[in-house]
Amino acid sequence: ERNWQRLDRAKQLAEQKGVTLAQISLAYVNNQPFPSCAIVAAHSLEELYANRAGADVVLCEQEVQWLEFGEKAVSIR
């Protein structure tokens, strides 16, 4: 259930930012506070370009926390 809620939040954030769900997913991985690397695959040139654009999406700490925990996200000061 919690993962479905995370998916719903990711869809909402993608819509707000005008990007795809896949781009939000990549941004989530790339915007972690620890070293991380997203491993992606593309079935077409269009998907490859979309994945590349996802690397440029920046999420603030509050967005990352919201994606993970929803309304129960801890306030970061």
DSSP file with accessible surface (Angstrom, degrees, kcal/mol):
  #  RESIDUE AA STRUCTURE BP1 BP2  ACC     N-H-->O    O-->H-N    N-H-->O    O-->H-N    TCO  KAPPA ALPHA  PHI   PSI    X-CA   Y-CA   Z-CA
    1    1 A E     >        0   0  158      0, 0.0     4,-1.9     0, 0.0     5,-0.2   0.000 360.0 360.0 360.0 -43.6    0.0    0.0    0.0
    2    2 A R  H  >  +     0   0  177      1,-0.2     4,-2.1     2,-0.2     5,-0.1   0.871 360.0  52.4 -63.7 -35.5    2.8    2.5    0.9
    3    3 A N  H  > S+     0   0  114      2,-0.2     4,-2.2     1,-0.2    -1,-0.2   0.864 106.7  52.6 -69.4 -33.7    4.5    2.0   -2.4
    4    4 A W  H  > S+     0   0  168      2,-0.2     4,-2.2     1,-0.2    -1,-0.2   0.886 109.2  50.4 -66.1 -37.1    1.2    2.7   -4.3
    5    5 A Q  H  X S+     0   0   82     -4,-1.9     4,-2.3     2,-0.2    -2,-0.2   0.902 108.9  51.2 -66.0 -39.4    1.0    5.9   -2.3
    6    6 A R  H  X S+     0   0   57     -4,-2.1     4,-2.6     2,-0.2    -2,-0.2   0.903 108.7  52.0 -62.8 -41.0    4.5    6.8   -3.2
    7    7 A L  H  X S+     0   0   50     -4,-2.2     4,-2.5     2,-0.2    -2,-0.2   0.925 108.6  50.5 -61.2 -43.5    3.7    6.2   -6.9
    8    8 A D  H  X S+     0   0   83     -4,-2.2     4,-2.2     1,-0.2    -2,-0.2   0.914 111.2  48.5 -61.2 -41.6    0.7    8.5   -6.6
    9    9 A R  H  X S+     0   0   30     -4,-2.3     4,-2.6     1,-0.2    -1,-0.2   0.906 109.9  51.9 -65.5 -40.1    2.9   11.2   -5.0
   10   10 A A  H  X S+     0   0   13     -4,-2.6     4,-2.5     1,-0.2    -2,-0.2   0.908 109.3  50.2 -63.2 -40.4    5.5   10.8   -7.8
   11   11 A K  H  X S+     0   0  104     -4,-2.5     4,-2.2     2,-0.2    -1,-0.2   0.915 110.9  49.7 -62.7 -42.2    2.7   11.2  -10.4
   12   12 A Q  H  X S+     0   0   97     -4,-2.2     4,-2.4     2,-0.2    -2,-0.2   0.928 112.4  46.5 -62.3 -45.0    1.5   14.4   -8.7
   13   13 A L  H  X S+     0   0    3     -4,-2.6     4,-2.4     2,-0.2    -2,-0.2   0.899 109.9  53.7 -67.0 -38.8    5.0   15.8   -8.6
   14   14 A A  H  X>S+     0   0    5     -4,-2.5     5,-2.2     1,-0.2     4,-1.1   0.929 110.3  47.8 -60.4 -43.6    5.7   14.9  -12.2
   15   15 A E  H ><5S+     0   0  165     -4,-2.2     3,-0.5     1,-0.2    -2,-0.2   0.926 111.4  50.1 -63.8 -43.4    2.5   16.8  -13.2
   16   16 A Q  H 3<5S+     0   0  139     -4,-2.4    -1,-0.2     1,-0.2    -2,-0.2   0.876 116.5  41.1 -62.4 -38.3    3.4   19.8  -11.1
   17   17 A K  H 3<5S-     0   0   78     -4,-2.4    -1,-0.2    -5,-0.2    -2,-0.2   0.532 109.0-121.7 -89.1  -8.1    6.9   20.0  -12.6
   18   18 A G  T <<5S+     0   0   69     -4,-1.1     2,-0.2    -3,-0.5    -3,-0.2   0.853  73.4 114.1  71.1  34.5    5.8   19.2  -16.2
   19   19 A V      < -     0   0   38     -5,-2.2    -1,-0.3    -6,-0.2     2,-0.1  -0.754  68.8 -90.0-126.6 176.2    8.1   16.1  -16.5
   20   20 A T     >  -     0   0   67     -2,-0.2     4,-1.9    30,-0.1     5,-0.2  -0.417  31.3-114.1 -85.8 164.4    7.5   12.4  -16.8
   21   21 A L  H  > S+     0   0   59      1,-0.2     4,-2.4     2,-0.2     5,-0.2   0.904 118.9  54.2 -61.1 -41.1    7.1    9.9  -14.0
   22   22 A A  H  > S+     0   0   50      1,-0.2     4,-2.4     2,-0.2    -1,-0.2   0.895 106.3  52.1 -61.8 -38.3   10.3    8.2  -15.2
   23   23 A Q  H  > S+     0   0   21      2,-0.2     4,-2.5     1,-0.2    -1,-0.2   0.892 108.8  49.6 -67.7 -36.8   12.1   11.6  -14.9
   24   24 A I  H  X S+     0   0    1     -4,-1.9     4,-2.7     2,-0.2    -2,-0.2   0.916 109.9  52.2 -65.3 -40.8   10.8   12.1  -11.3
   25   25 A S  H  X S+     0   0   61     -4,-2.4     4,-1.8     2,-0.2    -2,-0.2   0.927 111.5  45.6 -61.7 -44.6   12.0    8.6  -10.5
   26   26 A L  H  X S+     0   0   19     -4,-2.4     4,-2.7     1,-0.2    -1,-0.2   0.917 112.4  51.2 -64.0 -42.6   15.5    9.3  -11.9
   27   27 A A  H  X S+     0   0    0     -4,-2.5     4,-1.7     1,-0.2    32,-0.3   0.892 106.0  55.9 -62.9 -37.8   15.6   12.7  -10.0
   28   28 A Y  H  < S+     0   0   59     -4,-2.7     3,-0.2     2,-0.2    -1,-0.2   0.941 111.6  42.7 -60.0 -46.0   14.6   10.9   -6.8
   29   29 A V  H >< S+     0   0   49     -4,-1.8     3,-1.2     1,-0.2    -2,-0.2   0.942 116.2  47.8 -65.4 -46.1   17.6    8.6   -7.1
   30   30 A N  H 3< S+     0   0   66     -4,-2.7    -1,-0.2     1,-0.3    -2,-0.2   0.676 108.1  55.9 -71.9 -17.5   20.0   11.3   -8.1
   31   31 A N  T 3< S+     0   0   46     -4,-1.7    -1,-0.3    -3,-0.2    -2,-0.2   0.121  75.9 125.9-105.0  23.0   18.9   13.7   -5.4
   32   32 A Q  S <  S-     0   0   38     -3,-1.2     4,-0.1     2,-0.2    -3,-0.0  -0.445  70.5-120.3 -74.7 153.9   19.6   11.4   -2.4
   33   33 A P  S    S+     0   0  123      0, 0.0    -1,-0.1     0, 0.0    -3,-0.0   0.411  95.8  58.3 -77.8   5.1   21.8   12.8    0.3
   34   34 A F  S    S-     0   0  118      1,-0.0    -2,-0.2     0, 0.0     2,-0.1  -0.875 106.9 -75.9-127.2 161.2   24.3   10.0   -0.3
   35   35 A P        +     0   0  131      0, 0.0     2,-0.3     0, 0.0    -4,-0.1  -0.355  63.7 161.0 -59.9 130.3   26.2    8.9   -3.4
   36   36 A S        -     0   0   50     -6,-0.1     2,-0.4    -4,-0.1    -7,-0.0  -0.972  27.1-156.0-148.0 162.5   23.9    7.1   -5.8
   37   37 A C        -     0   0  107     -2,-0.3     2,-0.4     2,-0.0    -7,-0.0  -0.984  14.0-139.4-145.0 128.8   23.6    6.1   -9.4
   38   38 A A        -     0   0   29     -2,-0.4     2,-0.6   -12,-0.1   -12,-0.0  -0.754  10.8-152.9 -89.4 132.2   20.6    5.4  -11.5
   39   39 A I        +     0   0  166     -2,-0.4     2,-0.3     2,-0.0    -2,-0.0  -0.938  25.5 176.5-104.5 119.1   20.8    2.5  -13.9
   40   40 A V        -     0   0   77     -2,-0.6     2,-0.3     2,-0.0     8,-0.0  -0.817  20.2-157.6-123.2 162.3   18.4    3.0  -16.8
   41   41 A A        -     0   0   76     -2,-0.3     2,-0.4     6,-0.0    -2,-0.0  -0.971   6.5-158.1-135.3 150.6   17.5    1.3  -20.0
   42   42 A A        -     0   0   41     -2,-0.3     3,-0.1     1,-0.1    -2,-0.0  -0.997  13.9-167.2-132.4 137.6   15.9    2.8  -23.1
   43   43 A H  S    S+     0   0  169     -2,-0.4     2,-0.3     1,-0.1    -1,-0.1   0.444  80.1  21.2 -98.7  -3.9   14.0    1.0  -25.9
   44   44 A S  S  > S-     0   0   51      1,-0.1     4,-2.0     0, 0.0     5,-0.1  -0.970  82.3-106.2-154.1 165.9   14.0    3.9  -28.2
   45   45 A L  H  > S+     0   0  107     -2,-0.3     4,-2.5     1,-0.2     5,-0.2   0.888 119.8  57.3 -63.2 -36.5   16.0    7.1  -28.9
   46   46 A E  H  > S+     0   0  158      1,-0.2     4,-2.2     2,-0.2    -1,-0.2   0.918 107.2  47.2 -60.7 -43.9   13.0    9.0  -27.5
   47   47 A E  H  > S+     0   0   80      2,-0.2     4,-2.7     1,-0.2    -1,-0.2   0.889 109.6  54.3 -65.4 -38.2   13.3    7.1  -24.2
   48   48 A L  H  X S+     0   0   89     -4,-2.0     4,-2.3     1,-0.2    -2,-0.2   0.938 110.3  45.7 -60.7 -46.4   17.0    7.7  -24.1
   49   49 A Y  H  X S+     0   0  150     -4,-2.5     4,-2.3     2,-0.2    -1,-0.2   0.883 112.2  51.5 -64.5 -39.2   16.6   11.5  -24.5
   50   50 A A  H  X S+     0   0   32     -4,-2.2     4,-1.6     2,-0.2    -2,-0.2   0.910 110.0  49.4 -65.4 -40.2   13.8   11.5  -21.9
   51   51 A N  H  X S+     0   0   24     -4,-2.7     4,-0.9     2,-0.2    -2,-0.2   0.915 109.7  51.6 -63.7 -41.8   16.0    9.6  -19.4
   52   52 A R  H >< S+     0   0  146     -4,-2.3     3,-0.9     1,-0.2     4,-0.4   0.917 107.8  51.9 -61.6 -41.3   18.8   12.1  -20.1
   53   53 A A  H >< S+     0   0   41     -4,-2.3     3,-1.5     1,-0.2     4,-0.3   0.849 100.8  63.5 -64.6 -30.9   16.5   15.0  -19.4
   54   54 A G  H >< S+     0   0    0     -4,-1.6     3,-1.2     1,-0.3    -1,-0.2   0.799  91.4  64.9 -63.3 -27.0   15.6   13.3  -16.1
   55   55 A A  T << S+     0   0   50     -4,-0.9    -1,-0.3    -3,-0.9    -2,-0.2   0.730  99.3  53.8 -68.2 -19.3   19.2   13.7  -15.0
   56   56 A D  T <  S+     0   0  107     -3,-1.5     2,-0.4    -4,-0.4    -1,-0.2   0.507  81.7 106.7 -92.6  -6.3   18.6   17.5  -15.0
   57   57 A V    <   -     0   0   22     -3,-1.2     2,-0.5    -4,-0.3   -27,-0.1  -0.624  56.6-158.4 -77.6 125.8   15.5   17.5  -12.8
   58   58 A V        -     0   0  103     -2,-0.4     2,-0.4   -27,-0.0   -30,-0.1  -0.900   5.8-164.8-108.5 131.4   16.4   18.8   -9.4
   59   59 A L        -     0   0    8     -2,-0.5     2,-0.1   -32,-0.3    -2,-0.0  -0.950  16.7-131.8-112.5 136.7   14.3   18.0   -6.3
   60   60 A C     >  -     0   0   58     -2,-0.4     4,-2.2     1,-0.1     3,-0.3  -0.353  33.2-101.2 -76.5 167.9   14.7   20.0   -3.1
   61   61 A E  H  > S+     0   0  124      1,-0.2     4,-2.6     2,-0.2     5,-0.2   0.871 123.1  54.6 -58.5 -38.6   15.0   18.1    0.2
   62   62 A Q  H  > S+     0   0  110      1,-0.2     4,-2.5     2,-0.2    -1,-0.2   0.874 107.5  49.8 -65.6 -37.0   11.3   18.7    1.0
   63   63 A E  H  > S+     0   0   43     -3,-0.3     4,-2.6     2,-0.2    -2,-0.2   0.914 111.2  48.7 -67.4 -41.8   10.2   17.1   -2.3
   64   64 A V  H  X S+     0   0    9     -4,-2.2     4,-2.0     2,-0.2    -2,-0.2   0.940 113.9  46.8 -62.2 -45.1   12.4   14.1   -1.7
   65   65 A Q  H  X S+     0   0   51     -4,-2.6     4,-3.3     1,-0.2     5,-0.5   0.903 111.8  50.9 -62.9 -41.6   11.0   13.7    1.8
   66   66 A W  H  X S+     0   0   45     -4,-2.5     4,-2.2     1,-0.2    -1,-0.2   0.912 108.7  51.2 -64.4 -42.0    7.5   14.1    0.6
   67   67 A L  H  < S+     0   0   10     -4,-2.6    -1,-0.2     1,-0.2    -2,-0.2   0.913 118.0  39.5 -59.8 -40.7    8.0   11.5   -2.1
   68   68 A E  H  < S+     0   0   51     -4,-2.0    -2,-0.2    -5,-0.2    -1,-0.2   0.934 135.7  12.4 -74.5 -46.9    9.3    9.1    0.5
   69   69 A F  H >< S-     0   0  101     -4,-3.3     3,-1.2     1,-0.3    -3,-0.2   0.509  84.7-150.5-115.7 -10.2    7.0    9.8    3.5
   70   70 A G  G >< S-     0   0    3     -4,-2.2     3,-1.8    -5,-0.5    -1,-0.3  -0.400  72.0 -12.2  72.4-146.0    4.1   11.9    2.2
   71   71 A E  G 3  S+     0   0  171      1,-0.3    -1,-0.2    -2,-0.1    -5,-0.1   0.676 131.4  66.9 -65.4 -17.2    2.5   14.3    4.7
   72   72 A K  G <  S+     0   0  186     -3,-1.2    -1,-0.3    -6,-0.1    -2,-0.2   0.308  72.6 136.2 -87.2  10.9    4.3   12.7    7.5
   73   73 A A    <   -     0   0   32     -3,-1.8     2,-0.3     1,-0.1    -7,-0.1  -0.299  60.8-114.0 -60.4 139.6    7.6   13.9    6.2
   74   74 A V        -     0   0  107      1,-0.1     2,-0.3    -9,-0.1    -1,-0.1  -0.572  31.1-112.0 -75.9 134.9    9.9   15.4    8.8
   75   75 A S        -     0   0   85     -2,-0.3     2,-0.5    -3,-0.1    -1,-0.1  -0.510  28.5-146.6 -68.1 129.8   10.6   19.1    8.5
   76   76 A I              0   0   50     -2,-0.3   -14,-0.1    -3,-0.0    -1,-0.0  -0.864 360.0 360.0-101.7 128.7   14.2   19.7    7.5
   77   77 A R              0   0  268     -2,-0.5    -2,-0.0     0, 0.0     0, 0.0  -0.793 360.0 360.0-111.6 360.0   15.7   22.9    8.9
